Amino acid sequence: MPISPSQGSSAGGQTVNVTGVNLGSATAVHFGSKLATITANSASSVTVTSPSGSGVVPVTVTTAGGTSNPLNFYYIGAPFKSALSTVAGPLAGGNTVTITGTGLSTASAVHFGANTATPTIVSDSQITAVVPAGAAAGTVGVSVTTAGGSNNGFSYTYVDTPTVTGFTPSSGPPSGGTAVTITGTNLSTTQSVTFGGVAASFTVIGDTSLAAVSPPTGDGAPGPAEIAVTTLGGTAAAATQFQYVSGPNI
């Protein structure tokens, strides 16, 4: 007498199908000491809605001819999430987040607002998921669905791709040290600023501007250098290049 599925939420409400023979006159299906609600019945199967419970309980079917042999049903508690490794990322998604907690081994979905990702189960205490694309920039709730139910409690913020619209001044010495104001959009989550691939120190002024200090060139020589800004939403480069220029020599 197979039972499918053989596990479900401790809150009950799981649709469970029990198959076998001589089941047509089923009058009761017990999950341990609790009665399940019969929703469909035939000679070869009984479909029920599981009652609430915990642990492992025997499932039996009672008909006019007696009570069947027991089958085990495993109650699973709702998952608990303790940490989300990354709380923000690009609107296009594609980055991987790690969720830690308990009761995650039966995770079937991770929801980012209205969008769903399929998790990779590492252990009962850890899963990973590739963030799906968002509908719009902003914060959405994150929930995990397992055989034991769902658990909310975390938020994830989708961040728009940045733009760099300009910078001033446009040049400075190869030795670096020039204070440069960079303007654009969606700059508030800036993670790095580079001049020709060399990291520069910077300060976020607001969503539309940064203050950076040009680093020395790698070879000490003058020349053009692309200014690139990387935020949680992605990377953007200025349309024109910063010019490292040598000072006068007489």
Order of alpha helices (4+ residues) and beta strands (2+ residues): beta-beta-beta-beta-beta-beta-beta-beta-beta-beta-beta-beta-beta-beta-beta-beta-beta-beta-beta-beta-beta-beta-beta-beta-beta-beta-beta-beta-beta
